[in-house]
């Protein structure tokens, strides 16, 4: 239930952001008539030095990013009533580092309304020694001792509508959209391997988000973002061995970044990112689950037209 309270809270925040009244410029308080001439000049100089709050006039944006992180979580694939062995990504399968590459394109319908399409590819690979007890994965037994190799790469597609508002100190952007994940992990041992295509039961998942951009002057800005969504236990519309497969999925992302506008059309950003992803598919025949908790550093570049 705690996961779904977080998702509901994120949805409420994004809804408020999407409906926030838009201001085309920052509000500046007029000088107090009782101030001395010297104080008035000082205040005027400070106002002149403050970063201008202007909505982005560009019509199209292209972004590319790269990420390196430290993953945690587990994978479990059960078949024919056997729940399968839970294998920890870091401790059991020795996935010591994660890598990802992402790309996005943004079409600005108006200065405050945009549509964003995103693509993210995650690299999750490792090789660990299993020597305590045999491993059952998708109904197949991997006997010990053995080195097991995992390839849990996946990709994620997203499409979202964004609305930006000018607020005191910066810009607040709310987003609402859908995401789709293709996950097909493969486990290999001595002389044999097995895989489970989670994407066969995959459905588009609703996602909401909130981003706050704070201009700091001289081309620098700070950015903080949070997003998430998911599906409770729902009928996937598919069957395995004659029984209905139910799907549960949760997404959560949080990031901070320092951005620098090299030119008005070229922006560089770098900062930490946290990702949470959970997917479970269950029927009378199978019970599969995958969880990823990942944190690390992302750097990216954006080209605006």
TORKOL-4160 file (C-alpha; in steps of 0.2 Angstrom, whole numbers, padded with zeros to 4 digits, m for minus):
305
<pt num="1" X="0000" Y="0000" Z="0000"/>
<pt num="2" X="0015" Y="0012" Z="0003"/>
<pt num="3" X="0020" Y="0011" Z="m0015"/>
<pt num="4" X="0002" Y="0016" Z="m0021"/>
<pt num="5" X="0001" Y="0031" Z="m0008"/>
<pt num="6" X="0017" Y="0037" Z="m0016"/>
<pt num="7" X="0010" Y="0035" Z="m0034"/>
<pt num="8" X="m0007" Y="0044" Z="m0029"/>
<pt num="9" X="0003" Y="0058" Z="m0021"/>
<pt num="10" X="0013" Y="0061" Z="m0036"/>
<pt num="11" X="m0003" Y="0061" Z="m0047"/>
<pt num="12" X="m0010" Y="0075" Z="m0036"/>
<pt num="13" X="0005" Y="0085" Z="m0037"/>
<pt num="14" X="0006" Y="0084" Z="m0056"/>
<pt num="15" X="m0012" Y="0088" Z="m0057"/>
<pt num="16" X="m0010" Y="0104" Z="m0047"/>
<pt num="17" X="0005" Y="0108" Z="m0058"/>
<pt num="18" X="m0005" Y="0106" Z="m0074"/>
<pt num="19" X="m0018" Y="0117" Z="m0068"/>
<pt num="20" X="m0007" Y="0131" Z="m0061"/>
<pt num="21" X="m0011" Y="0148" Z="m0067"/>
<pt num="22" X="0002" Y="0154" Z="m0079"/>
<pt num="23" X="0012" Y="0170" Z="m0078"/>
<pt num="24" X="0021" Y="0177" Z="m0093"/>
<pt num="25" X="0034" Y="0186" Z="m0082"/>
<pt num="26" X="0040" Y="0186" Z="m0064"/>
<pt num="27" X="0032" Y="0199" Z="m0052"/>
<pt num="28" X="0044" Y="0212" Z="m0045"/>
<pt num="29" X="0038" Y="0222" Z="m0029"/>
<pt num="30" X="0039" Y="0241" Z="m0032"/>
<pt num="31" X="0051" Y="0251" Z="m0021"/>
<pt num="32" X="0044" Y="0258" Z="m0004"/>
<pt num="33" X="0042" Y="0276" Z="m0005"/>
<pt num="34" X="0050" Y="0278" Z="0012"/>
<pt num="35" X="0066" Y="0271" Z="0007"/>
<pt num="36" X="0081" Y="0283" Z="0004"/>
<pt num="37" X="0087" Y="0286" Z="m0013"/>
<pt num="38" X="0103" Y="0276" Z="m0010"/>
<pt num="39" X="0092" Y="0261" Z="m0004"/>
<pt num="40" X="0081" Y="0263" Z="m0019"/>
<pt num="41" X="0096" Y="0262" Z="m0031"/>
<pt num="42" X="0103" Y="0247" Z="m0022"/>
<pt num="43" X="0086" Y="0238" Z="m0024"/>
<pt num="44" X="0085" Y="0243" Z="m0042"/>
<pt num="45" X="0102" Y="0236" Z="m0046"/>
<pt num="46" X="0098" Y="0219" Z="m0038"/>
<pt num="47" X="0082" Y="0218" Z="m0048"/>
<pt num="48" X="0092" Y="0221" Z="m0064"/>
<pt num="49" X="0104" Y="0207" Z="m0059"/>
<pt num="50" X="0091" Y="0194" Z="m0056"/>
<pt num="51" X="0089" Y="0181" Z="m0069"/>
<pt num="52" X="0074" Y="0184" Z="m0081"/>
<pt num="53" X="0060" Y="0172" Z="m0080"/>
<pt num="54" X="0055" Y="0169" Z="m0099"/>
<pt num="55" X="0046" Y="0154" Z="m0106"/>
<pt num="56" X="0057" Y="0144" Z="m0118"/>
<pt num="57" X="0053" Y="0151" Z="m0136"/>
<pt num="58" X="0061" Y="0135" Z="m0145"/>
<pt num="59" X="0049" Y="0124" Z="m0155"/>
<pt num="60" X="0059" Y="0108" Z="m0155"/>
<pt num="61" X="0071" Y="0100" Z="m0143"/>
<pt num="62" X="0083" Y="0085" Z="m0145"/>
<pt num="63" X="0091" Y="0077" Z="m0129"/>
<pt num="64" X="0104" Y="0063" Z="m0127"/>
<pt num="65" X="0110" Y="0056" Z="m0110"/>
<pt num="66" X="0121" Y="0043" Z="m0102"/>
<pt num="67" X="0120" Y="0036" Z="m0085"/>
<pt num="68" X="0131" Y="0025" Z="m0073"/>
<pt num="69" X="0123" Y="0018" Z="m0057"/>
<pt num="70" X="0124" Y="0006" Z="m0043"/>
<pt num="71" X="0109" Y="m0007" Z="m0045"/>
<pt num="72" X="0100" Y="m0017" Z="m0032"/>
<pt num="73" X="0084" Y="m0028" Z="m0032"/>
<pt num="74" X="0080" Y="m0046" Z="m0038"/>
<pt num="75" X="0073" Y="m0057" Z="m0051"/>
<pt num="76" X="0062" Y="m0072" Z="m0048"/>
<pt num="77" X="0054" Y="m0083" Z="m0062"/>
<pt num="78" X="0043" Y="m0097" Z="m0056"/>
<pt num="79" X="0034" Y="m0110" Z="m0067"/>
<pt num="80" X="0022" Y="m0125" Z="m0064"/>
<pt num="81" X="0018" Y="m0120" Z="m0046"/>
<pt num="82" X="0037" Y="m0118" Z="m0042"/>
<pt num="83" X="0040" Y="m0100" Z="m0036"/>
<pt num="84" X="0058" Y="m0101" Z="m0042"/>
<pt num="85" X="0074" Y="m0095" Z="m0033"/>
<pt num="86" X="0075" Y="m0076" Z="m0029"/>
<pt num="87" X="0091" Y="m0070" Z="m0036"/>
<pt num="88" X="0098" Y="m0053" Z="m0030"/>
<pt num="89" X="0105" Y="m0043" Z="m0044"/>
<pt num="90" X="0120" Y="m0037" Z="m0034"/>
<pt num="91" X="0124" Y="m0050" Z="m0022"/>
<pt num="92" X="0120" Y="m0066" Z="m0031"/>
<pt num="93" X="0122" Y="m0061" Z="m0049"/>
<pt num="94" X="0136" Y="m0049" Z="m0047"/>
<pt num="95" X="0129" Y="m0034" Z="m0056"/>
<pt num="96" X="0140" Y="m0021" Z="m0049"/>
<pt num="97" X="0136" Y="m0007" Z="m0060"/>
<pt num="98" X="0122" Y="m0002" Z="m0072"/>
<pt num="99" X="0123" Y="0009" Z="m0087"/>
<pt num="100" X="0109" Y="0017" Z="m0098"/>
<pt num="101" X="0107" Y="0028" Z="m0113"/>
<pt num="102" X="0092" Y="0039" Z="m0116"/>
<pt num="103" X="0085" Y="0050" Z="m0129"/>
<pt num="104" X="0070" Y="0062" Z="m0131"/>
<pt num="105" X="0062" Y="0074" Z="m0143"/>
<pt num="106" X="0050" Y="0088" Z="m0137"/>
<pt num="107" X="0038" Y="0097" Z="m0148"/>
<pt num="108" X="0032" Y="0114" Z="m0141"/>
<pt num="109" X="0014" Y="0117" Z="m0146"/>
<pt num="110" X="0014" Y="0133" Z="m0137"/>
<pt num="111" X="0028" Y="0141" Z="m0126"/>
<pt num="112" X="0019" Y="0132" Z="m0111"/>
<pt num="113" X="0012" Y="0116" Z="m0119"/>
<pt num="114" X="0023" Y="0102" Z="m0126"/>
<pt num="115" X="0023" Y="0084" Z="m0131"/>
<pt num="116" X="0038" Y="0073" Z="m0126"/>
<pt num="117" X="0043" Y="0056" Z="m0133"/>
<pt num="118" X="0057" Y="0047" Z="m0124"/>
<pt num="119" X="0067" Y="0031" Z="m0126"/>
<pt num="120" X="0078" Y="0023" Z="m0112"/>
<pt num="121" X="0089" Y="0008" Z="m0114"/>
<pt num="122" X="0096" Y="m0001" Z="m0098"/>
<pt num="123" X="0111" Y="m0012" Z="m0097"/>
<pt num="124" X="0110" Y="m0025" Z="m0083"/>
<pt num="125" X="0123" Y="m0039" Z="m0085"/>
<pt num="126" X="0133" Y="m0049" Z="m0072"/>
<pt num="127" X="0140" Y="m0066" Z="m0068"/>
<pt num="128" X="0140" Y="m0073" Z="m0051"/>
<pt num="129" X="0145" Y="m0089" Z="m0042"/>
<pt num="130" X="0131" Y="m0099" Z="m0035"/>
<pt num="131" X="0137" Y="m0113" Z="m0023"/>
<pt num="132" X="0125" Y="m0115" Z="m0009"/>
<pt num="133" X="0109" Y="m0122" Z="m0016"/>
<pt num="134" X="0103" Y="m0126" Z="m0034"/>
<pt num="135" X="0093" Y="m0112" Z="m0043"/>
<pt num="136" X="0076" Y="m0115" Z="m0052"/>
<pt num="137" X="0073" Y="m0102" Z="m0065"/>
<pt num="138" X="0057" Y="m0103" Z="m0076"/>
<pt num="139" X="0055" Y="m0122" Z="m0072"/>
<pt num="140" X="0073" Y="m0126" Z="m0076"/>
<pt num="141" X="0086" Y="m0131" Z="m0063"/>
<pt num="142" X="0104" Y="m0124" Z="m0062"/>
<pt num="143" X="0114" Y="m0136" Z="m0051"/>
<pt num="144" X="0128" Y="m0129" Z="m0040"/>
<pt num="145" X="0142" Y="m0125" Z="m0039"/>
<pt num="146" X="0140" Y="m0115" Z="m0055"/>
<pt num="147" X="0144" Y="m0097" Z="m0062"/>
<pt num="148" X="0127" Y="m0090" Z="m0068"/>
<pt num="149" X="0127" Y="m0076" Z="m0081"/>
<pt num="150" X="0112" Y="m0064" Z="m0082"/>
<pt num="151" X="0107" Y="m0053" Z="m0096"/>
<pt num="152" X="0093" Y="m0042" Z="m0089"/>
<pt num="153" X="0094" Y="m0028" Z="m0102"/>
<pt num="154" X="0077" Y="m0019" Z="m0105"/>
<pt num="155" X="0071" Y="m0004" Z="m0114"/>
<pt num="156" X="0057" Y="0009" Z="m0110"/>
<pt num="157" X="0047" Y="0020" Z="m0121"/>
<pt num="158" X="0037" Y="0035" Z="m0115"/>
<pt num="159" X="0025" Y="0048" Z="m0122"/>
<pt num="160" X="0019" Y="0063" Z="m0111"/>
<pt num="161" X="0010" Y="0080" Z="m0112"/>
<pt num="162" X="0019" Y="0094" Z="m0102"/>
<pt num="163" X="0012" Y="0110" Z="m0096"/>
<pt num="164" X="0024" Y="0124" Z="m0089"/>
<pt num="165" X="0020" Y="0138" Z="m0078"/>
<pt num="166" X="0030" Y="0153" Z="m0071"/>
<pt num="167" X="0031" Y="0153" Z="m0052"/>
<pt num="168" X="0041" Y="0163" Z="m0040"/>
<pt num="169" X="0059" Y="0159" Z="m0043"/>
<pt num="170" X="0057" Y="0148" Z="m0058"/>
<pt num="171" X="0046" Y="0137" Z="m0069"/>
<pt num="172" X="0035" Y="0122" Z="m0063"/>
<pt num="173" X="0031" Y="0109" Z="m0076"/>
<pt num="174" X="0018" Y="0095" Z="m0074"/>
<pt num="175" X="0017" Y="0080" Z="m0085"/>
<pt num="176" X="0005" Y="0066" Z="m0089"/>
<pt num="177" X="0008" Y="0051" Z="m0100"/>
<pt num="178" X="0011" Y="0033" Z="m0103"/>
<pt num="179" X="0026" Y="0022" Z="m0103"/>
<pt num="180" X="0030" Y="0004" Z="m0109"/>
<pt num="181" X="0044" Y="m0008" Z="m0104"/>
<pt num="182" X="0051" Y="m0022" Z="m0114"/>
<pt num="183" X="0060" Y="m0034" Z="m0102"/>
<pt num="184" X="0066" Y="m0052" Z="m0107"/>
<pt num="185" X="0079" Y="m0058" Z="m0095"/>
<pt num="186" X="0090" Y="m0073" Z="m0099"/>
<pt num="187" X="0100" Y="m0083" Z="m0086"/>
<pt num="188" X="0114" Y="m0095" Z="m0092"/>
<pt num="189" X="0124" Y="m0108" Z="m0083"/>
<pt num="190" X="0135" Y="m0122" Z="m0088"/>
<pt num="191" X="0129" Y="m0128" Z="m0105"/>
<pt num="192" X="0111" Y="m0122" Z="m0104"/>
<pt num="193" X="0101" Y="m0106" Z="m0102"/>
<pt num="194" X="0083" Y="m0100" Z="m0100"/>
<pt num="195" X="0073" Y="m0084" Z="m0102"/>
<pt num="196" X="0057" Y="m0076" Z="m0098"/>
<pt num="197" X="0048" Y="m0063" Z="m0109"/>
<pt num="198" X="0040" Y="m0052" Z="m0096"/>
<pt num="199" X="0034" Y="m0041" Z="m0111"/>
<pt num="200" X="0021" Y="m0053" Z="m0117"/>
<pt num="201" X="0010" Y="m0048" Z="m0102"/>
<pt num="202" X="0016" Y="m0029" Z="m0103"/>
<pt num="203" X="0003" Y="m0015" Z="m0104"/>
<pt num="204" X="0005" Y="0004" Z="m0106"/>
<pt num="205" X="0007" Y="0011" Z="m0088"/>
<pt num="206" X="0001" Y="0029" Z="m0084"/>
<pt num="207" X="0014" Y="0041" Z="m0077"/>
<pt num="208" X="0014" Y="0058" Z="m0069"/>
<pt num="209" X="0028" Y="0070" Z="m0066"/>
<pt num="210" X="0033" Y="0086" Z="m0059"/>
<pt num="211" X="0049" Y="0097" Z="m0063"/>
<pt num="212" X="0055" Y="0113" Z="m0056"/>
<pt num="213" X="0068" Y="0123" Z="m0065"/>
<pt num="214" X="0077" Y="0138" Z="m0056"/>
<pt num="215" X="0087" Y="0150" Z="m0067"/>
<pt num="216" X="0103" Y="0156" Z="m0057"/>
<pt num="217" X="0110" Y="0168" Z="m0070"/>
<pt num="218" X="0125" Y="0168" Z="m0081"/>
<pt num="219" X="0118" Y="0152" Z="m0091"/>
<pt num="220" X="0117" Y="0141" Z="m0075"/>
<pt num="221" X="0101" Y="0134" Z="m0068"/>
<pt num="222" X="0096" Y="0120" Z="m0056"/>
<pt num="223" X="0083" Y="0107" Z="m0059"/>
<pt num="224" X="0073" Y="0094" Z="m0048"/>
<pt num="225" X="0061" Y="0082" Z="m0055"/>
<pt num="226" X="0050" Y="0068" Z="m0048"/>
<pt num="227" X="0039" Y="0056" Z="m0057"/>
<pt num="228" X="0030" Y="0039" Z="m0056"/>
<pt num="229" X="0015" Y="0029" Z="m0059"/>
<pt num="230" X="0009" Y="0011" Z="m0060"/>
<pt num="231" X="m0004" Y="m0002" Z="m0062"/>
<pt num="232" X="m0012" Y="m0012" Z="m0047"/>
<pt num="233" X="m0015" Y="m0030" Z="m0050"/>
<pt num="234" X="m0025" Y="m0030" Z="m0066"/>
<pt num="235" X="m0030" Y="m0043" Z="m0079"/>
<pt num="236" X="m0017" Y="m0042" Z="m0093"/>
<pt num="237" X="m0029" Y="m0049" Z="m0106"/>
<pt num="238" X="m0017" Y="m0064" Z="m0109"/>
<pt num="239" X="m0017" Y="m0082" Z="m0103"/>
<pt num="240" X="m0003" Y="m0095" Z="m0099"/>
<pt num="241" X="m0008" Y="m0113" Z="m0099"/>
<pt num="242" X="m0026" Y="m0108" Z="m0100"/>
<pt num="243" X="m0026" Y="m0097" Z="m0084"/>
<pt num="244" X="m0027" Y="m0078" Z="m0084"/>
<pt num="245" X="m0011" Y="m0069" Z="m0081"/>
<pt num="246" X="m0012" Y="m0054" Z="m0069"/>
<pt num="247" X="0000" Y="m0039" Z="m0070"/>
<pt num="248" X="0007" Y="m0027" Z="m0057"/>
<pt num="249" X="0019" Y="m0013" Z="m0061"/>
<pt num="250" X="0027" Y="0002" Z="m0052"/>
<pt num="251" X="0038" Y="0015" Z="m0059"/>
<pt num="252" X="0047" Y="0029" Z="m0049"/>
<pt num="253" X="0060" Y="0042" Z="m0054"/>
<pt num="254" X="0069" Y="0056" Z="m0045"/>
<pt num="255" X="0083" Y="0067" Z="m0051"/>
<pt num="256" X="0092" Y="0083" Z="m0048"/>
<pt num="257" X="0104" Y="0092" Z="m0060"/>
<pt num="258" X="0114" Y="0107" Z="m0063"/>
<pt num="259" X="0112" Y="0114" Z="m0081"/>
<pt num="260" X="0123" Y="0126" Z="m0091"/>
<pt num="261" X="0118" Y="0135" Z="m0107"/>
<pt num="262" X="0133" Y="0134" Z="m0118"/>
<pt num="263" X="0123" Y="0144" Z="m0131"/>
<pt num="264" X="0105" Y="0148" Z="m0131"/>
<pt num="265" X="0102" Y="0132" Z="m0141"/>
<pt num="266" X="0114" Y="0120" Z="m0133"/>
<pt num="267" X="0112" Y="0115" Z="m0114"/>
<pt num="268" X="0123" Y="0103" Z="m0104"/>
<pt num="269" X="0116" Y="0095" Z="m0088"/>
<pt num="270" X="0123" Y="0083" Z="m0075"/>
<pt num="271" X="0117" Y="0077" Z="m0058"/>
<pt num="272" X="0111" Y="0062" Z="m0048"/>
<pt num="273" X="0096" Y="0050" Z="m0052"/>
<pt num="274" X="0086" Y="0037" Z="m0043"/>
<pt num="275" X="0076" Y="0024" Z="m0052"/>
<pt num="276" X="0063" Y="0011" Z="m0045"/>
<pt num="277" X="0055" Y="m0002" Z="m0056"/>
<pt num="278" X="0044" Y="m0017" Z="m0051"/>
<pt num="279" X="0035" Y="m0029" Z="m0062"/>
<pt num="280" X="0026" Y="m0045" Z="m0057"/>
<pt num="281" X="0015" Y="m0057" Z="m0067"/>
<pt num="282" X="0005" Y="m0070" Z="m0059"/>
<pt num="283" X="m0006" Y="m0084" Z="m0064"/>
<pt num="284" X="m0010" Y="m0102" Z="m0058"/>
<pt num="285" X="0005" Y="m0108" Z="m0069"/>
<pt num="286" X="0018" Y="m0095" Z="m0065"/>
<pt num="287" X="0024" Y="m0082" Z="m0053"/>
<pt num="288" X="0037" Y="m0070" Z="m0059"/>
<pt num="289" X="0044" Y="m0054" Z="m0052"/>
<pt num="290" X="0058" Y="m0041" Z="m0056"/>
<pt num="291" X="0063" Y="m0027" Z="m0045"/>
<pt num="292" X="0076" Y="m0013" Z="m0049"/>
<pt num="293" X="0082" Y="0000" Z="m0036"/>
<pt num="294" X="0096" Y="0010" Z="m0045"/>
<pt num="295" X="0105" Y="0026" Z="m0040"/>
<pt num="296" X="0119" Y="0035" Z="m0049"/>
<pt num="297" X="0125" Y="0050" Z="m0060"/>
<pt num="298" X="0118" Y="0056" Z="m0077"/>
<pt num="299" X="0125" Y="0068" Z="m0089"/>
<pt num="300" X="0116" Y="0074" Z="m0104"/>
<pt num="301" X="0115" Y="0087" Z="m0118"/>
<pt num="302" X="0100" Y="0096" Z="m0126"/>
<pt num="303" X="0099" Y="0105" Z="m0143"/>
<pt num="304" X="0085" Y="0117" Z="m0146"/>
<pt num="305" X="0078" Y="0124" Z="m0162"/>
